[in-house]
Amino acid sequence: MKRLLPAIGIAFSLALAACNDQYGSTARSLAPIPPQTTALMSSKGMTKSDPILVRLYKKESELEVWKKTVDGQYAHLKTFPICRWSGQLGPKRKEGDRQAPEGFYSITPGLMNPNSSYYLSFDTGYPNAYDRAHNGSGSYLMVHGSCSSRGCYAMTDEGIAEVYALAREAFSSGQKAFQFQAYPFKMTAENLAKFRHDPNMPFWRNLKEGSDVFEITKRETKVAVCNGRYAFNTVGDGCAPDPTLSPALAQKDEQDRHEVAELVAKGTPAVRMVYTDGGQHESFRQTAFASTGGESGFAILDSRPRRNLGDVSRPDALAEGPREIPVEAPALSTPGSRGATVLAAAVSSRRPASARVAAASAPAPAATLASAEPDAPAQTAAGDESPFYKRMLGNVFGAAEPVPAVAVEPAPVPVASSPLPPSRKSVAAAPGKGPAVAPATASKPQAAAAKPERHVSASERLRSASAGPAMGGLVSN
């Protein structure tokens, strides 16, 4: 027994070292932050050790890295182009739907993968508490290198190398987790007006609440799940919103609703954007269509030598580009009706809501973004409850009961038309995969039991199975 004790102690020490060494498996995972980015940070009063926050937009195919500054707020550092994402605008709902996640996720060191088959990667943590509340299924939804996606965000090897290095340095300096905010598009008045009748709008409106909190505070948005909805700006462990932010949020809500109403009144058409299978940043299009080799069409925002994109999934789908399908608006009120008068008043003036209420012939209770929350204070605006206003903008700003998002089903994709890129190596998943949004009530399914959503050959699966679950199972990107 005495002879066993030293051996047990050595084994325990090695185990602790392995847990703490999240990044040491490959040379590429230890690559430094490029000097151009280091200089950019210095010019903005940032250091490599400052915490980060990531915001991502599908339609624009951009990933933003923000860094915490000395005043405790986050400031934008750099924007990276996304080389490939799959599916449609809208949340991921089920295993195999090719959808890349949308929502608020928390990325811990255990979700970083230095041994990714796609150079480097981090797991988004899908499904989080919100996804599970809506019976979402799926696993191994990654942000990784290369230019191939089946439910992931592919950044090219150069892109993910820099994002990974920024995260690694923040974690090494004490950040416990960074927030990953994934949106269908930038929450501008133009996009809200354009997609106002999309069936996903109730879900997107909920995401906008969190986006508004960040835009106002420039601090990491506090996230919870209450009654099947994301809840932001909450007090303590409950679902009640922080009253100190309510006036600023109400003012932003008022400004946004006014701008959307103006755009609709000017004739902005309501559409649904449909992709054959996802999209990519415009800067990559020429290279992606030419071949799987060649130089990247994007300079990675600095002067480093460009590298090949690697495998590009479904270039045929990318070549077709997205289509804007007109969405018929419900019948509007007749000219001169109360609804038409109310909308005209809202568009023609930036007067306070109380003034518009006085001008309306018969004021009605308000319906705002905030009013979807039971504890949010009601705002007053003329005609918000009129049939005309509801049909025009209600899907964007109207009050609603919690409604599960409806993802747009992508067109059927023949297996033969989806070339699978060669995997670099079989790897094991880093520990710590788990729910990303508080309050969490259940742990993430074990990797061994999940059906990985990744580009992996049969021979690779066999090699992985023989390797054993040393780090928690097969990593799938």
C-alpha positions, 0 to 999 in steps of 0.5 A: 500500500505504501508503494502505491501512494507515491504512484497515486500522488503522481497520477493525481498531479498529472490529472490536475496538470491535464485539466489546467492545460487547456491549450497545450496540445498543439503548436497552433493553439499557442500561436501569439496574437498577431502584432498588428492586432496587438498594436490595435489593442494598444491604440484602443487602450486594451491589453491581451489580458483583458476579457473578451466578448463575441458578437456574431451576425449571420446575414452580414456573415461577420464575427466581432470581438469586443474587449473590456476596457479600464472603465469596465465597459466593452469596446469593439476591437475587430471584425472577422468575416465568416467564410461559411455558415449553413442553413437559414436565418433562424435558430437551430431546432433539431439535430440534422437541420443544418442550422447554426445556433442563434442565441446567448451562450457562455464559452468556458475554457473546457469548450475550447478545442486545440485539437480540432479537425478544422484547425482550432475551434470552440463549441458554442455550448448548444443546447443551452437552457433556452434551447432545451426549454424548446426541445432543441436537439443537436451537438458539436455546433462549433466556431472553427477553421476551414470554410465548411459547415454543417451547422457551424460557423467556419472562419478560415484557419487564419480567422479562427487562429486569431480569435482563439489566441484572443480567447486563450490570453483572456482565459489565461489572465483569469476570465472564467467564460466569455459571452457569445451572442449569435444573431440572425442579423444586425438589429437595425431598423432596416432589418426589423422592417424588412423581416417584420412578417418573418415567422421567426420574428417573435424569437428575434424580438426576444434576442433584440431585448438582450442586444439593446441591454448591451448596446446601452450598457456596453457590459456583458448582458445578464441572461436567464430563461424565464417562462420559455423566454430569454430574460435580460437585465434581471435583478438577483436570481429572479426574472424582474428587470432592473428598474434602473435601466428601464428608462433608457431601454424604453427610450431606445424602444421608442426610437426604434419603433419610430424608425421602423414605422417610418421605413414601413410607411415609405414602402419598405417591403416585407420579405423572407430571405431564403438561402439554398444552404447558408451563406458567407461574407462577400469577400470570400465569394470569388475564391469559394467558387473558383476552387477549394484552393487559391488565396482568400479574398479577405486580408484577415484585417491585417497584412499577414500572408493569406492562406488557402480557404481549405474545403468549401462546403456546397459551393453550388449553394453559395453561388446561387446566393440568397433570395428575398421572397415577398411576404404578403402583409395582412389587409390594412385599414382603409384610408381615413380609418383610426388605424391609418390616422394613428400610424400617420401620426406616429411616422410624421412626428417625433413627439413623446408618446404622451403627446401622440396619445393625446392626439389620437381619437381613442387611445389604446393600451400600449404594446412594446418590446418590453411589454412582453415581459410580465414585470416590465412597465407599460409604455404609452403610444397612440394606436399600438393596440389598433388592428392597423398598427398590429398588422403593420408592426405588431410582429416586431413591437407588439406584446406577445405570449412566449412563442417558440421560434419557427425555423425556416426549413432548408431545401432538401439537400442530396447527400451526393451534392454535399462534398465532405472535406478530408478530416485532419485527424481524429480528436477527443473533446475537451472537458467541461461541455455544459449548459451555457445560460443560467439558470441551468437545470440539466447538464449537457448530454454526454458526448458519447451518447450524442450524434455528432454533427460533423464532417467525419469519415467512417474510418475516422470514427473507427479510429476515434472509437479505438482511442477511448474517451480520454477527454470526453469523447469525439469532438465534432465540428 
